[in-house]
Amino acid sequence: MIRSFISWLRSLASAFWREVAKFGTVGAVAFVVDNGLTWIFMHSVMEGSPAKARFAGATIATIFSWVANRWWTFRHRRQSNVAREFGQFILINGIGIFISTGFTWIARYPMGITDNGTLFMAGVIGIGVATVVRFFAYRYWVFNSTASDAEADELAMELTVDPAHTAAPEAAAEPAKPLRPRAEQ
């Protein structure tokens, strides 16, 4: 019984960390899209408007992020109502964009920083803060289909069960051998 519980707990932790890894991968690509476009915009069409450049880059990265998270990271937790899910995603990302843009805005206006490199880094720090907020909001609110929570947990367990750790019926009948220090073996 305890062994089963520990196995179940490990599989849930493994599923959680897989989601974190997938979320991190999507986030890394979105980070490149966001910052690449922001840098381009800051030095071209939006020169002199760093907060607007950050907003534009983040908006495009958000669209990419929704598609990737919906179809890869949280595919087993998608809501059946796509419009509702997208609305929630946009709301959470709006908060995230507000956080990252807010860091840039604070650095530029109240702090008076004019160097584009420093303003860019302020936005990057804002993205880091927003990323933590986004993960937990996605996991527990946006991609949290209430109708299939049990199915999602069951699927997560199926995806994480390692056949090498699954005891064969014959092995289960054998009593466990006590662990001894190496000197006694």
N, C-alpha and C positions, 0 to 999 in steps of 0.2 A: 504494500500500500504506500509506504513512504517512498519507495523506489519509483513507483508510478507517478506520485506527486512531484518528485524532483525532476523526473523526465518531462512531465507536462510543463513545469516551471521553466526548465531549460529551453523547451521548444517555443514557449511564448517569448522569452527573452531573445531567442535567436530570431524570431519573426520580427520583433520590435527593432532589433539592430539591423536587420535586412532592410526594413523600411527606412531607417535612418541613413543607411548607405545609399539607397536609391535616391532618397530625398537629397542627399549631399551631392550625388552625381548630377541630378537635374539642376540643383542649385549652382553647382560649379559652372555648368554650361550657361545658365541664365545670368550668372555673375559676369561671365565673359561678354555675353550679348549686351547686358546692361552697361557695363563699364566701357566696353569698346564703343558702343554707340554714344554714350555720354561724352567720352573723350573726343570723338569725331565731331559731335554737335558743339562742344565747348570751343573747338578750334575752327569752326566753319560757320554754319548757318545760325547758330545761337551764341556766337561769341559775345561776351558781355552779359549773358544771362545764364549763369551756371545752374541755378535752381531749375530753370525751365529745361535745360539740357539734361539734368538728372531725371526730371519727371518724364521726359520723352523716352529716354533710354530704359527707364524702369517700366514704363507702360508696355513697350514692345517685348521686353523680357518676361513680363507677367503673362502675356498671351502664350508665349512659348511654354512657360512653366505650367500653366493650367493643363495644356494638352499633354505634356509629358507626365505630370503627376497623375492625371486622370487615367491615362492609358498604360502607365507603367508602375509608378510607385505605389499608388493606392487602388490599383485596378480591382482588387477583391473587396473594396470598401465603397465603391462608387454608389452614388444615389441613383435611383431610377428616374427622378425628376432632374434632368440635366440643367434646365433653366434655373431651378432653385440652387443647385450645387454651384453653377457658374456665378450666380448672384452672391452667394456666400464667399466664394473664392475671390471675387472682385472686391468685396467689402474688406476681407482680410488683407488683400494685397494693397488696397487703398490705404489701410492703416500702415502697412509696411512701407509703401512709397512715401507716405507722410513722415514716417520716422527717418528714412534715409534722406529725403529732401530737406527735412527739418534740420538735420545735422549740417547739411551744406548751407542752408539759409542762416542758421545761427553763426556759423563760422564767417560767412560773408558780411552780414549786416550788423548784428550786435557786436561781433568781435572785430569787424573791420578788415578782415583778411582779404587780400585781392589776388594773391598768387594762385593760379589755376591748379597747380600740383597739390597745394595744401587743401584747397577747396575740394578737390577730387578725393583726397584721402579722408576728409571729413565725411563725405558721402559713403565711402567704403566702410568706415566705422559704423555709420548708420545702417548699412546693409547687414552687418554682422548682428547688430541688435535686433533688427527686423526679422532676420532669419530664424532666430530662436522663437520669436512670437509666432511666425508663420507655421513652423513645424507643428507646434502643439495645437494651434488652431486648425490646421489641416487634419491632423490625426484624430482629434477629438470632436470636431464640429463639422467641417466641410465634407471630408471623406469618411463619414461615420454613418453609414446606412443602418438605421435602427431596425429595419425589417430583417436584415441578414447578419446581425452581429454574431450570432451563434455559428452561422455558416462560415463567416470570415475567420473566426477563431479556429474552427475545425479545419478549414483550408490551410490556414497558417501552420497548424500542427502537422498536417499531411505533408506540407512542403518542407518542413524542417525535421521530420523523423529520419534519423540516420539508420539505414538497415544494419550497419555494423553494431549498433547499440541495441537493436531489437533482439531480445532473447528468443531462441528457437524453443518450441514446446518441450523438446527433450531436455534442453539445458535448464529450463525453468524448474523441472522436477528435481534437479540436483541441488542439494543444500549449498549455500554459499560457504566458501572456505574462509576461515578467519585470516586476517592480515597479520603477518609476523615480521619482526625486524629482520633485515638481511642477514645478520649474524647467525640467526637460528635456522635459516633455510638451508 
